[in-house]
Amino acid sequence: MAFSLRRYLLATLSQRECAVTQSEWKRLRFSYAQHGEDLIAEALLPETRGFYVDVGAFHPVSISNTYLFYRKGWRGIVVDPAPHLGRLYQRRRPEDRLLNCAVSEAEGERTFEVMGAGETSHLKGSVPLTASTKQPVASIQVQCRRLASILGDHLPQGQTIDFLTVDAEGHDLSVLRSNDWSKFRPRLVAVEDTLPEGQSPICGFLAQQGYQPVITAKITRFYLPVAGAAANAGRLG
C-alpha cells in the first residue's frame, strides 16, 4: 500500500486522542455496529474467511454488523429495500451481493415507509403506532421475498452461512419464519429483540429451530445452534 500522508496524520491524531501508546494502538479493535455487535460476532466467529447474510443491512458501513467482516475478507448477501443503497454498496462493498427488496413470510408488493432516520425505515404495519410515532418522509412500494427463496436463488452451491444478522425494525420474527431452517442453518444468528428471553416470541421460535441465546448486546441477541438439534429443525416452526 502506497504511503498516504492523510492516512498517517489521521492515525496519529486518533492515537493521541485515545491517549494510548503505539503498541496499545495496534491492539485496539474498532466497531462499526451500533452496540459492538460486530466485535461479539467476531469473537464467536474468528475465522479470516466466511459468509454472512445481512437482512435489513441499511448503510454499508455505518451501524453495520457485517462491515468489519467485509474488511477481514468475508463476503455475503445483503438485503435492504431502501432504493438509494445500490451506489453506496457499489463504492464501499462491491464484492457483496446486494438485493434491493424486503423479507417477509408472504411474497409480493408492500408499502415501505421511509423515515428521516434512514435506519428506522420499515414495512408499513411492522411498527406499532403510538402518540409519539414519527411520520414517514415518504412511502414507496417494494417487493417482499421469503428468506428461503432468496437463499435458494443466491446462496452459492455448498456455501455455509456463517453469520445471519436480522434487523428488520419490528418485522424480525416474520423474517425468521420465512427461512427454511431444515435447509439453511447459520452457525451464528443475531436478531434485534428488546423483550426479555422469557417473553420473546423470537427466542421461542428459534428454540423450536434448535438455537439457544448466548449473549445480548443491548438490543441484539445472539444465538448458537444446540448440539444435535439440526435433525429436528423446521418441524416445529
N, C-alpha and C positions, 0 to 999 in steps of 0.2 A: 504494500500500500504506500502510495506516494505521501511524502510529508505534507501536512496541512497546517499552516500557521493558525488558522481559525480553530481547528480542532484541538491543537495543542493549547492555545490560550483558554478555550472553554474548559478543557480538562483541568488545567492548572487552577483556574479561578474556582471551579466547582470543588476541587480538592481542598482549597483553602477555606471555602465557605463551610464545608463539612468538618473542618478542624481535625483532619486525620493525617497520619504520616503517609509516605509514598507506598510503603508495604501494606498498610491498612487499606489504602485506596484501591489497591489491586484486588483485594479480597471482598470489597463491597459488592452487594447484589442490588440491582435496581428493579423495581416492579413497575409494570405498565398497567396493571389491573387496578380496580377501584379499591380493593381492600387486601392486596397482596395475594390474590388467588393464584396468580401465575407462579409465585415462589413456592406456595404449598404444593401445587401440582408438580412442579419441577422436583421437589423433594421426594414425591411419591413416584415420579417417572424421570429418573435422572439420565436416561439414555440420550445420546447425542443425535440420534435419528429416530423419527417416529411420525405418526399420522394422527391428526386431530380433525374433529368435526365441530364447528363453532356455529351454533344456531342462535340467531339474534346477535350476530357479531358486531354490528354497527361499525364504528371507525376502525381502520386497520391498525392503529397504534394506541390512541387514547382510550383508556378504560377497557383495554383488551386483555382477555385471559390467555390469548394464544400468540401475541406478537413476540414475547420472549422466546417461545418455542420456534417461531419462524426464524428469528435471528440465530438460533442454535443450529438450524439446518433442517428442522421439521417442515413438513408441508401438509396441506389438508384441504378440506372443503369448508367454505364459509358461506353462511346463508343469512340474508337480510333483505327485506323488501324495500328499504329506502332507495329511491331511484338514483340518487346522486353519488352512490358509493363506488360505482364502476371505475371512474377515473382515479379515485384515491387508492384503490387496491391495485390498479394497474401500475401506479407510480411507486407505492410502498411495498406491496406484496405481490409482484407479478407472477410468481410461481404457484400461488394458491388458486383454487377453482372457486370463483365467486358465483353464487346462484342468487339472482335477484327475485326472491319470492318469499312468502311466509310459509310457516309449517303449522299444520293443524290435522285433526283427525279426519276432517272432511275436505276433499279437494274441490277446487272451484274458485270463484272470484269473491273477494271480501273487501270491505272498506277498511283502509288503513289510515289511522289518524296521526298526522304529523304534528309533533309538539315543538314548542320553542326550544326546549332542551332536547335535542335530537335523540339522545339515548333513551328517552322515556316514551318515544313514539310506540304505538301499539295497534293491534287489531281492534276495531270497534266492538265494544261489549266485553272485552277481556279485563278491563279495569273498572271496579265498582264506582258508580257515580256518588259523589258526596258534595256537600255545600262548598268545599274548598277545591273541588276538581277544576283544574285549568282547562280552558277551551283549546282545541287544536288550532294551529295556524292554517292547516289545510287538511282536506280529506281526499284520498286518492283510492282508486281501485287496484288491487294487487291480486296475483294468483297465489293460491294456497296449494301446497303439496304435502302428502304424508312423508314422514321421515323415511319410512321403509322404502317408499318409491324413489326418493332422492338417492338413497344409498344403493338401491338396486341398479339405478342408471349410472351413477357417477363414482361409486367406490371401485378402485382398481381391483381386478380379479386377484383373490387371495390376500388382499390387504387387511391387516388387523387394524381396528380402530383403537388407538392407544388412549385417546382422551376425547370424551364428548362433553362439551360445555353448553349449557342451555340458559339463556337469559331472554325470555320472551314476554316480559312485562305482564305478568298475570295469566299468561297462556301456556305456562311451562308444563303443566300436567297434560294438557292436550298434545303438546309436542312429544312428550314421553310415550303417551298412549298410541301415537301414530307410528312408533317403531315396531319392527318385528324382532322381539327380544330373543326368540329362538334362533335367529339367524345372525343378527348384528349385536354383539356383546362387547362393549368397550371395556378396556382394562380399568379405566377410571371415569367416573361421571361426576360433573359439577352442575348443580342446579340452583338458581336463585329461589330462596324459600325463607320467608320471615316467620313461619309458625314453628312452635316447639315440636320436637320429634314426635311426641305422643299425640299431637293434634294435626299433624301434617298429612294430607292425602298423598303428597308426593312421596313421603317416607313409606307410607303404607303400600303404595303402588310398586315402588322399587323393591320393597321387601318381597313382594309376590314374584318379582322377576329374579330374585336371588342376589340382591345387593344390600349392603348394610352401610349406614353412615359411619364415617370415621373421624371427621373433623369439620368444624364450621368456621368460616371466615366472615363474621358479622351477618351478611345476608346470603351467603353462598354456602351450601352444604355439599361435602364431598362423599362419594360412595365408592366402595370397592366390592367386587363380587365375593359372595360367600363360597368357600371351597366346596366343590361338588354340586353347586346349585344349577349349573348350566343345563343339565338334563331335563329339569322341570320348567325351565324358563318359558314364559309366554303362555303356559297352560292356564294360569290363574288370572291373567290380566284381562 
